[in-house]
Amino acid sequence: MLTQQLFNGVVIGSVYALFALGFTLLFGVNHILNMAFGSVFMWGAFAGLYAVTVLDLPFWLALIAGMLGGGIVSCLVDLVAFMPLRRRQAPDFSGIVSSIGANLILLMIAQKVSNTQIMRFPFDTFPIVIFQVFGLRIQLLQLIIIGTALLMVVVLVSLLYRTGLGRRIRSVAFSEGTSKLLGINSSLVNAQVFFLSGAMAGAAGVLIGLTFNSVHYLMGEPFLMQAFAVIILGGLGSIPGALLAGLLIGLVQAMSFAYISSAAADAITFAVLFLIILVRPTGLFGKASTILRVQRR
């Protein structure tokens, strides 16, 4: 029972980590809290669902459709809510308020499109394959979720450290003004960062929608709260911290569901977060080991 719950916690934590990676990337580069990120997650799930139900595409193409949908919606949020404020050098709080407005618009559109109904993937979208390993009941979809989260981390870190785009992203994260003097198109880099973050949220949306076979317009809001906990616990702007914190929170919630109460799971999660922050105010990794240095321009 314990090992099964630990494995379930790793699966849940992998989804939290995948969602929070995009949130962390945005904060590390643009120093903003995108309050519409839950809606980006939701629209990624919608895109994946419609790819299956309308276009009759297989799971892998639906996952790619979800990533593209999340990336496009994320770029639209940047275009409407953040880019005009960056040009006017508005304070950070303005971006939070603007993204809340964008989130409400995205929720309203999704509510109309879905008619407030819970939509479901067809049962043959992903094969139901169950393995019994040392008493553990492991589904193939669970392995795909864990593998996707790990693959995203590897790809993201490789992109940041081993490509020209990664150097430009880290330059803009350090100082947008200095990067412009070096000839870097910061507007293009910001658009690319928003697309990457949205693609990760979209992938998480498709996977979680398929796991629970439930896609609806409010599905992203609880994950936004968890993402806040993940980036604070892991360390602001730290990608390895987001992965570790996501897994930790997933384990805490799985243990709470199994041994205490599902109603108390969130309270226990944030209580653990509070205790850790008392000891490590900068999070598990802190500023010293963040991949993207976080500071004001």
URGIDA-V561757 format. One record per backbone hydrogen bond with DSSP energy under -0.5 kcal/mol. CO is the residue of the C=O (numbers start at 1). NH is the residue of the N-H. Records with the same first field share a line. If there is no record, write none. Layout:
CO->NH, NH
//
This chain:
1->5
2->6
3->7
4->8
5->9
6->10
7->11
8->12
9->13
10->14
11->15
12->16
13->17
14->18
15->19
16->20
17->21
18->22
19->23
20->24
21->25
22->26
23->27
24->28
25->29
26->30, 31, 32
27->31
32->34
33->35
34->37
36->40
37->41
38->42
39->43
40->44
41->45
42->46
43->47
44->48
45->49
46->50
47->51
48->52
49->53
50->54, 55
51->57
58->62
59->63
60->64
61->65
62->66
63->67
64->68
65->69
66->70
67->71
68->72
69->73
70->74
71->75
72->76
73->77
74->78
75->79
76->80
77->81, 82
78->82, 83
82->86
83->87
84->88
85->90
86->89
91->94, 95
92->95, 96
93->97
94->98
95->99
96->100
97->101
98->102
99->103
100->104
101->105
102->106
103->107
104->108
105->109
106->110
107->111
108->112
109->113
110->114
111->115, 116
114->117
117->119
119->215
122->125
125->59
127->129
129->140
131->133, 138
132->134
133->136
136->133, 138
137->139
138->131
139->143
140->144
141->145
142->146
143->147
144->148
145->149
146->150
147->151
148->152
149->153
150->154
151->155
152->156
153->157
154->158
155->159
156->160
157->161
158->162
159->163, 166
163->167
164->168
165->169
166->170
167->171
168->172
169->173
170->174
171->175
175->179
176->180
177->181
178->182
179->184
180->183
184->186
185->189
186->190
187->191
188->192
189->193
190->194
191->195
192->196
193->197
194->198
195->199
196->200
197->201
198->202
199->203
200->204
201->205
202->206
203->207
204->208
205->209
206->210
207->211
208->212
209->213, 214
215->119
216->219
218->221, 222
220->224
221->225
222->226
223->227
224->228
225->229
226->230
227->231
228->232
229->233
230->234
231->235
233->284
234->285
235->238
237->239, 292
238->242
239->243
240->244
241->245
242->246
243->247
244->248
245->249
246->250
247->251
248->252
249->253
250->254
251->255
252->256
253->257
254->258
255->259
256->260, 261
262->265
264->268
265->269
266->270
267->271
268->272
269->273
270->274
271->275
272->276
273->277
274->278
275->279
276->280
280->283
282->286
285->289
286->289
287->290
291->293
293->295
//
